[in-house]
Amino acid sequence: MAFPCKMLDEILCRLPVKYLLRYRCVSKGWCSLIDSDLFVKKHLSRALECNVGGLIINEGGKFYLAEDFKSNLDGGHDNDNAVAVEIIDPLKTLISGADFVGAANGLVCVSKNKMNEFMVFNPSTRKSRKIPSAPAEFPRSFHMIETSLCGFGYDHVNDDYKIVKIAECYLQFRGIMAIVYSLKTNSWKRIQNAPVHNRIRFCGNWGMFGNGALNWLALMNTRNCYDIIVSFDLGNEQFKEVSFPVIEGPFVNFNSKSVVSDGGSLCVLDNYPNSRIDVWVMMTNSGAENSWSKALSMEKEGTLAYSRFVRPVSFCRNGLSVLLEVDSSKLVWYDLERKTVKNLRICGMPNQFDSHVFTQSLIPLNKHNTPQKPSQEKPHNVQHRRRDDILSREFKLNLQQGVLED
């Protein structure tokens, strides 16, 4: 007996990507449904709502995936089955030696050759796409007194994925030039309202994606120098300056502050040496200016006592804990209520790494992606029906064994 179309859609959208890729072979109807634009977006929406994803780990240009890691655990955080597996060819060769730029909705962007080469790939489907070179007028080589910055994120206004590249130049031309690449149009264009170079000095290479924008830590070049965040809205493609949260406490030097993101929310870390670490989260209110809220304050004791740098990787869905990366060598769960720390053990993890959460998704990377509509399966011969019956029975057996558990 065949599943009703609506019921099938609801069941399949709860499956991990690796199962959906297999079930595309069940029949033409199933393949058309799973590949359809509506289903891809529905599957992504549920994955984002339930925080279903994995970890992508970078060890000096060698990338690993921990897809069985789940950041949405509501109880304990025992992940004894979590394994970090190195990405294999052909994707391995394409991204080998690259730097992590950013991740959004299951797509990951990396760069090579001093940010002159970009690649976007989907860790769940293993599909990739090489990004065309920047326009000829954009500087390709940088001297000691010049810098290059970039970032990657999702433009929810235009349903697009964008890469932003910024150059601070003082020889080839004087000033700041910024360009943006659109995955939808497969083209670069120059951004007209780039920050004024004698007012702003960027302090980090990588733009943090959060609240629909890419964000860089910067220093305002005035008589009284102070920290700001330079934010680029991916929807309207405009730069703006965002004030830091009002931080109370003893004076700390510039290097104690940093801007981080878990892919959704923008955070500011304020590191008080030998004391504590405060994490501020940007709250976006419709029709109002952005405001900041202190999400947590961690005392530097126990596992965190001698840490040099602590970065939030993912906030737990129940809001009771946060996954932290400590000194690029350890992952720990921090319980926000009990103020306790518990190590997260993932087999196969390298000794030194950079970790980021990605969402499992079916987002395609073909250049001319036209939305598909689920089509009715045409009659086919007996041999094909037998094959479909066998695959359908296997699917139902997996359902009984709990593969499809929510």
N, C-alpha and C positions, 0 to 999 in steps of 0.2 A: 504493500500500500504506500503510495507516494505521500510525502508531507505536503500539506497545504502551502501555497506559495508564501503567504504572509508569515506562517509559522516557521518555514524554512529560513526566511530572511532574518527573523528574530533569533533563531538558534545560531546561524552561521556568524552573525555579527559579534557573538560572544566568544568565538574561537580565536586562539593565537594565530598569527600569520602563517606559521609553518604548516599548520593543518589546512588552512584555506588554500595554500598553494598546491597541496596534494589533492584537495577535493575539487579543484578546477577540472580534474580529469574524469570526474564522475559522468558528466554529460555536457552537451553544448549549452543546455539551459543553466546548469550550475556555473559553468565557466562564464557565461554572459552575465549572470547575476553578480558573481564575485568581482568581475572586472568592471562592472558598471560604476559610473561616477557617483551615483546616489549611494550605492552600497559602500564604496570606499570612504565616503564622508561619514556615513553612519557608523562604520566600524571605528574610524578615527575618533569620532565624538565620544563613543562609549569608552575607548581606551584612555582618552584624556580625562573623562569623568571618573573612571575607576583607577586612574594612575597605573595603567598596565604598561610595563616597559621593561627595560633592561639597562645594564651599564655598558658603556663603551670606554675602554681603558687604553690609554696611549703610553707606551714605554719607548720614548725617544724615537718615534716614527714607526713603531711596531704596534699594531692595533689588535686588541682582544675584545670579545663580547661575552658578557655574562647575561644571557637571555633568560635564564631561569631565575634570576634575581627579580624579586617583586618588591617595589617600594610602597605597596599599599597594605602591608600587614597591619592588622588592627590589634593583634595580641602580642606575643613575644616575637622576637626577631631572629629565630633560629633558622638559618638557611644552610643546613648541612649539605644540601644537594646542589648548591650553587657552584658553578664551575666557570672559570674564565677560559675561553677557547680562542686561540689565535685565528684571525680572519685568513682564509686560504685563497689561493689563486682562483680565478683571474683578478679578483678585487685586490688581493694582497699586493700584487706588483704595482697596481695603479696608485695606491695610497701609501706605499712604503716610503718612509722618510718624511712624511708630511706632518704638519702641525695642525692641531685641532682648532678650528675657527669658531664653530657654533653648531647648535642642533635645534630643530623646530619641527614639531609634528611628525617625528620619525625620520626626517631627512637630516643628514650630517654633512657639514661643509668642512673641507680641509684645504690647506694651502701648501705649496712647495716653491722652491727656488725664490726665497725671500719675498713671498706673497705675490709673485708674478704668475703663478699657475694655481688654478682652483679646480677642485673636484667636488661634486655633490653626489652622495650615494645614500641608498636606503639600506641600513644594516639588516632589516628583516627580510627583504627580498633579494639582497645582494646586487641590486641594479645600481648603475652609476652613470654619471654624465660629466664630461669634461666641459669646463666653462671656457668660452672664447677669450682671447687675450684682450686686455684693456685697450682703449683707443690710443692711437699713436701719440697724441699730444700729452698723454699722461706719462709722467716720468717712470722709467723702468729700472734705472739704477740709482742708488742712493749713496751719498757721501756721509762722512761721520757727523756732519751737522744737520743732516736731513733725516726725517723719520717717515715710516709708512705704517698705517693702521688699517684694520679691516674688521668686519663683523658680518654675521649672517642671521637672518630671522624671517619670520612669516608676516606678511602684510594681509591682515584679516579684512581690510577694506576692499582690496582688489583681488583677494584669494590668490596671492602670488608669493613667491619666495625670492628674497633679494639679498645680494651681497653689496656691501658698501666698502669702498676703499678710499682712504684719505692720505694725502701726501703733504707734509710740511717741508717746504723747499726754501733754500736761501741762496742757491747758486743758479740752477737751471731757470727758475723763475722765483720771484720773491712773494711768498704768501702760502695760503693753504688751498689745495685743490681737492675736490671730492667728487667721486663718480659712483653711480649705483647700477648694478646689473639686475635685470628682471629675468627670472626663469621662464615666465610666461611668454615674453617677447624675444628671449634669447639675445638681448642686446644691452650695451652699456650706454649711459648718458651722463652728462655732467650736471652736478647739483649747483644751482646758482647762488644759494645763500650760505656758502661755506663760512665758518667762523673767521673773524679777523685775526690775522696771525700775531699782531702786536698786543692783543688782549688776552689770548688764550694760549696756554702751553699744555698739550696733552701729556699725560703721565702713564699711559698704558697702551699696549698695542692692540688688544682684543676688545672689541665692542661687546658688551654683555646684553643679550636679548632678554627683555622683560617689559611687560605692560605695553606690548605693541611697538617697541622702539629699541634701537641700539644705543648703548650708553657707555661713555668713556669717562674715567676720572681725569680731571684737568685742574690746572692752577690758573687763577685769574691774575694777570699781570698788571696789578695796580700798586699804588703806594703801600696799601695794606693787603698783601697777597693772601688769598684765601681759596679754599677748595670749593670746586663746583663739579657738577656732572653735566657734560655735553651730551645731549640726547638728540637722536635723529629719528623722527617719526616715520615709520616705513609706509604709512598710509598716505599722508600728504607730502612726504619727502621734504620735510622742513627741519632745520636744526633749531634747537632752543636750549637755554641754560636752565638747569634744575638746581635749586639750592639744596645743600646738605641738611640733614635733620639737625635740630638744635641739640647739641650734645653737652651734657653737664658732666663735670668731673675735672680732674687735674689735667693740666696741659699735656698733650702728647704731640710728638713730632709728626711731620707729614706722612712718613712711611707707615704709620700705624693705621691709616685708613685705606680701605680698598672697596671696590665695587664688584659684586658677584651676582650670579643669577642661577636659579635652578631650572631655567628655561621658561618659566612662567612669571615669577615675581622677581622684582629687582630688589637687591639687598645691599646695605652698606655695613661693612664690618669695621668696628672701632676697637682696636687692640690696645688695651692698657697693659704695658709691660709688667710681668710678674704679678698681675692682679686678676683681670678678667677680660672677657671678650663680649662686647655687646653687638647684637645683630638687629638692624633696623630694616623694616620692610616697607616699601612704598605702597601706599593705599591709593587707588584711583577712584575718585568719586565723579560720577557723571555731572557735567556742567560746573565742576569746581576744580580748583587747583589741586595738584597732587599733595598728599600729606604723608607723614612718616609715622610708623608705629613700632615701638620696640618689641620685637618678637621674642627675644630671649636674651638672658645675660648668663654667661657661663663662667664660673669661677675656675681659675687655672690651678687645679689640684688634681691629684690622682693621675690618670692617663694624660690629662691635658697640662700637667704641671710644668713640664719642660718643653712644651710645643712651641715652635717658632711661628707656624702659620696654621690656622684652622679655617676650613672653607665648607659652608653648607652645600651639600650635593643634592639633597632632596628632602622635602618636608613630608612626613607621613600623612596619609589621607585622614587619619583620625585626629590629627592636630596635637598628638601627645608626644611625638618624638621627631627628631631630625637626624638624617644621615650626614655625618661629617667626614671630610677627608683631612687627616692630620699629617702635616709635614710630607705630603706626597708619598707616604709609605704605609699608611694604615687607614682603614675605614671603621668607624664606630657609630653606634646608635646612641644618641643623647636623649635621655628621658627628661622631658621638660618639667614634669611635676616632681619627680623624685630627685632630680639633679644627679642622675647616675649615668655611667658610661658602660656600654657593652660592645665588645669587639664584634665586627661582622667578618666571618670567615668565608672566603671564597677560594676554592681550590684552583691552583694554577695562576694566582696573581703574581705579577713581577714584584721585585723589591722596591722599585721606585716607579711611580706612575702618576698619571693625570686622569681622573675619572669624571665622567659626565653621564647623566641619565638621558636616555632617549625613549620615545614612545613607539610602541609597535604599531606599524601602519602599512597600508597597501599603496601609499602615495606613489604614482608612477613617475618616471623621469624621461619618458619619450618626448622629443621636441615638439611634436605636433599632436598633443593630447586632446582628443575630442571626446566629450562625455559620451559614454555608451548607455544604451537603455536595455534592460533585460528583455531578451527576445524569447518568443515561444519556440520550444524545440520542435524541429521538423521530424516527421516520421522517418525512422531508419530501419535497417534490416534486423533480422532476428539475432544475428551475431552481436550487433551493437547493443541490443536490448539485454542480452545475456550478460555482457560485460557491465552494463549499467546496474543490473540487478545485483551482481556480485559486489560491486563497489558500494552500492546502497546498503547492502546487508552489513558490509564492513563498517560503514559509517554508523549504522544503528547499533552495532556491537560496541563501538567506541563510546557511543552515547550512554549505553548501559554501564560501561566500565568507568564512567566518570570523567571522560576526557572533556566533556562540555560543561563541567561544573562551573558555575558562575563564581 
